[in-house]
């Protein structure tokens, strides 16, 4: 039922979610949806968890594959994956659910914090060793989020891809230009 609910939300979004049409699409009743998910918020939490797991898995798969085009960085490979038409809807729904979570911290805050930490960990693992710091992982996630939100608003893939490339170049130069020092955060190493 969770997969079918996710598909429905990918198609229709969350903003105007009504249990009656969702139940009809799933071949059940609103009462059975409430029995299964306990509440509308429970439904959204379950769908968010499933969406989150799928996206993390995709990110890990895409970023762990050998670069196919001139040594593309993991962030660029994930960006290219995310902006494809078939994948775009997954991230659009994730951001829509994130806004709902921000507006309802008592209901979703604990789940969103865990998801944020999962993305931090996954981003650290996908980064080259010279970029494996908590600060750089956080910056990469923030840049991706900002660019993707702008993409949803404007649809300007070319401009935003150039911005991502510029950020990647700047991050690489900043790391290679700094004096030789221990670049890996020891606290991060212990956590994994």
ChimeraX attribute file (.defattr): number of C-alpha atoms within 10 A of each C-alpha:
attribute: neighborCount
match mode: 1-to-1
recipient: residues
	/A:1	13
	/A:2	18
	/A:3	12
	/A:4	13
	/A:5	19
	/A:6	21
	/A:7	15
	/A:8	18
	/A:9	20
	/A:10	18
	/A:11	12
	/A:12	13
	/A:13	17
	/A:14	15
	/A:15	10
	/A:16	8
	/A:17	13
	/A:18	11
	/A:19	16
	/A:20	14
	/A:21	14
	/A:22	19
	/A:23	18
	/A:24	11
	/A:25	13
	/A:26	16
	/A:27	10
	/A:28	14
	/A:29	16
	/A:30	17
	/A:31	13
	/A:32	11
	/A:33	21
	/A:34	15
	/A:35	10
	/A:36	13
	/A:37	17
	/A:38	12
	/A:39	12
	/A:40	14
	/A:41	15
	/A:42	16
	/A:43	19
	/A:44	21
	/A:45	19
	/A:46	17
	/A:47	22
	/A:48	23
	/A:49	17
	/A:50	14
	/A:51	22
	/A:52	20
	/A:53	14
	/A:54	13
	/A:55	18
	/A:56	16
	/A:57	13
	/A:58	16
	/A:59	22
	/A:60	17
	/A:61	13
	/A:62	20
	/A:63	23
	/A:64	14
	/A:65	10
	/A:66	12
	/A:67	14
	/A:68	8
	/A:69	8
	/A:70	6
	/A:71	9
	/A:72	15
	/A:73	19
	/A:74	21
	/A:75	22
	/A:76	18
	/A:77	19
	/A:78	18
	/A:79	20
	/A:80	14
	/A:81	17
	/A:82	20
	/A:83	18
	/A:84	10
	/A:85	9
	/A:86	9
	/A:87	14
	/A:88	17
	/A:89	18
	/A:90	21
	/A:91	20
	/A:92	18
	/A:93	20
	/A:94	19
	/A:95	16
	/A:96	14
	/A:97	22
	/A:98	16
	/A:99	11
	/A:100	17
	/A:101	22
	/A:102	13
	/A:103	12
	/A:104	12
	/A:105	13
	/A:106	9
	/A:107	15
	/A:108	20
	/A:109	15
	/A:110	11
	/A:111	14
	/A:112	20
	/A:113	13
	/A:114	11
	/A:115	17
	/A:116	14
	/A:117	12
	/A:118	15
	/A:119	19
	/A:120	21
	/A:121	17
	/A:122	17
	/A:123	25
	/A:124	23
	/A:125	16
	/A:126	21
	/A:127	19
	/A:128	13
	/A:129	11
	/A:130	13
	/A:131	19
	/A:132	19
	/A:133	22
	/A:134	17
	/A:135	13
	/A:136	18
	/A:137	21
	/A:138	18
	/A:139	15
	/A:140	21
	/A:141	17
	/A:142	12
	/A:143	17
	/A:144	19
	/A:145	14
	/A:146	13
	/A:147	20
	/A:148	23
	/A:149	15
	/A:150	14
	/A:151	19
	/A:152	17
	/A:153	9
	/A:154	10
	/A:155	13
	/A:156	12
	/A:157	16
	/A:158	10
	/A:159	12
	/A:160	19
	/A:161	18
	/A:162	11
	/A:163	14
	/A:164	19
	/A:165	16
	/A:166	12
	/A:167	16
	/A:168	18
	/A:169	11
	/A:170	12
	/A:171	16
	/A:172	15
	/A:173	11
	/A:174	11
	/A:175	14
	/A:176	12
	/A:177	9
	/A:178	9
	/A:179	7
	/A:180	8
	/A:181	6
	/A:182	8
	/A:183	13
	/A:184	14
	/A:185	12
	/A:186	10
	/A:187	10
	/A:188	13
	/A:189	11
	/A:190	7
	/A:191	7
	/A:192	8
